[in-house]
Amino acid sequence: TDLDWFDLDWNDRSHMAWVLYGSRANISSVFSHELAEACSDPEGNGVQVNPTNNTNWNEIGDVCSSTGLLNGVTVQSYWSQRDQACVIPNNVSIRRQISCIHKTPRDNPWDDIEIIGGAKRPGTRYIATVPDDSRADNLLSLPECAWK
């Protein structure tokens, strides 16, 4: 009967999803469905996928029913506008070694690195590095990429 769950007042905004008890695969599938929808439209009233419906909201997880394993966990696909399909992203984070760079002017650390080289990196869009105490592996200390 206590309506102030987790010390929330009725006027406080909060988001929650109810995931019923079941098999591990069912729980993780339902949770991934709700998580994808919460990330794309936390209020549940802004994003609809065709066919739209005024009474039965079609969010990005509602139009997809396929599931798959991602790192050993069952997840549900969700609608990707970019791919025009229901997707389960995988290989989101991959490790590759960068062995050379191209940058002009080379000695100004504030100018952008224009090209990186090394192992093949199909589809890589972003690079993240891990800082350490060594400057020897710093991107700016890498040699110039050889052009063919």
Helices and strands as residue ranges (DSSP letters): G 5-7, H 24-40, E 67-70, E 73-76, E 78-80, E 85-87, E 98-102, E 115-118, G 139-141
